[in-house]
Amino acid sequence: LEFFAVDTSRFAAERWEGGSHDKSAWDQSSAQALFSTETSAFRSPAKRLWYVLAHTMDERQLRELFLRIGQGDGGAEREVYNALFQRVRGIAHVRGLRGADLDDLIQDVLSAVVEQLRRGRFLDQSAPSTWVIAILNNKVVDYFRKRGRSDGLMTRAADQVDFLTARSRRGDQERRAEVMQALARLTPTERFVLTSTELAGLTYDEVADRLKCPAGTVASTKNRAVRKVREFFTAPNRRQLKGGPDGDV
Amino acid sequence: MAMCSDPALNARIAELCFGGPAGEDRTALEAHLLVCDDCWAEFQRISEAVHVLREEKTSLEAVMAADLIQLVGLGAHLQRRLGGHRAIAMAISGGFGAMVALALLVEVAYQWENYSTWVSYASIGVGLGSAAVCLAAFEMMRARVLAGRANSIGFAIGPVLAWAAIVALGVAPFLSADPIVLAKFQTMTGRIGWIKSVGQALQVPLLALIPFHFVLTMQYELWSNRIDRVLRVLTNDPMAVTPRGTLFIRPVLAAVLFALLAMWWLIGSAHLLENLEPGPYLALFMGFGISRMMVVLVVLLAVLIWYVRAVNELKREAIAISAGRTILDTH
């Protein structure tokens, strides 16, 4: 379990409860306090586990909470915030938002979710999660439009501070070793396609040009590489996985 | 493994971490992430890995370069016709063909008026045939090396020797049983001289086949990920073992052997030219003889240059690939 995620959710919830609904109140210092592990009140693993179990929910529970917010239930707002905060943040991070921009956007999205629920705009015709993602989509598009960035830049720019950095630093060596192990299990072709697209930012056409093969082959090779990486990271015991690439290069 | 209620979406979580997919698929995946704890846990794990992957730029660039070299370098060239050495293989085959054709012309040059009706066509025929057989032998050897067969050089030498025997014995009956070349010393009969000349022409493909086979084998080793073996052999490591059926002639030794052969040709040709008796076709004989010697020298020099460059290139690639593998292995 990644407990840091729970810590930030809790502090976000407290911030919310404290009445700082106004986006302008969400300043840089608040964001720093929110994500600082030093201020975590959930240092005990047992408490953290309890917190995780108490704050996970499925589509049906989320729908019930949405409806309760529509009926003016303030407690439901906090629960929604707890349930959604970290995940919305993770999704926005994958879309290329970083640091203070990311915090602002999450605050913006969750404020909009709660505001629209209060006004009864959730019509219960779509899944609650899809509805939240639609709001996130709109906010992300607005953000990049304001910034004048193109959509292609969204998944790049890994140099900035982000929600993963704290965790990555904590287990830096271990994480790096795992990634290297995962890469070592790929064939040279799979590894090159993965690293050249993810690291060097090459397009499928550019990789195809270098490898003298069709772009479709590059795409399918990357899918295979991603699937192998996933298998590695979801395996119950990674150390026991057979090392080295299987098949030909 | 995940206990997600929607395995189809769960299978695509990693894709999301790597920046794909787009549109409705992406929305569905992200929405699912909000309500599925298993997928969320998986998303976090893989996202972290992707993050580390993007942060590890310096070391992974070396890995990326090593992979690219292995994928498009000399090792990968083994998949191509003649192992990517088309120019040198054609030069050797062409040289062999020219040597056989010139051998026939040299043998009859002194009595050109007796043989001119058919020998020009015959020399072109045996020359082209020899070049084609030699080229086919190279390609056959490449295919066997690629299949991992240990005795691949024998399968290349066999057809060349068989062809040389057929040509030598097939043409000999049409040549004179008496000496044709006039010199101050006893010369061979036309038939024996022709057979001896075909044997001399074999020097070119047979000497070139050994380094060619070695380079192909090293390419196969690179392609098969046996980088350490290649490095050990090429850096003269005491523990190095060449693959079964492969003979490694170091470039320096190859240069010495080729120089000795070139000297033998030069001295032999000079001795013959100095002792020739005058005749109406003396100039024609000398022209063919000198051409044959030049073909040998040029082809041997080309093979030597190609061999040194190929061995250096193999070493360079092996070092680069090894550096990339070391980065992965040390973790």
Interface residues (C-beta under 8 A of the other chain):
Chain A: L1 E2 A5 T56 M57 D58 E59 L62 A83 L84 R87 V88 G90 I91 H93 V94 A127 P128 S129 T130 V132 I133 A134 L136 N137 T155 A158 D162 L164 T165 R167 S168 R175 R176 A177 E178 V179 M180 Q181 A182 L183 A184 P188 T189 R191 F192 T195 S196 E198 L199 A200 R210 L211 K212 K222 N223 V226 R227 V229 R230 F233 T234 A235 P236 P245 V249
Chain B: M1 A2 A11 I13 A14 E15 L16 C17 F18 G19 T27 A28 E30 A31 H32 L33 L34 V35 C36 D37 W40 A41 E42 F43 Q44 R45 I46 S47 E48 A49 V50 H51 V52 L53 R54 E55 E56 K57 L60 E61 V63 M64 A66 D67 L68 Q70 L71 V72 G75 A76 W223 N225 I327 L328 D329 T330 H331
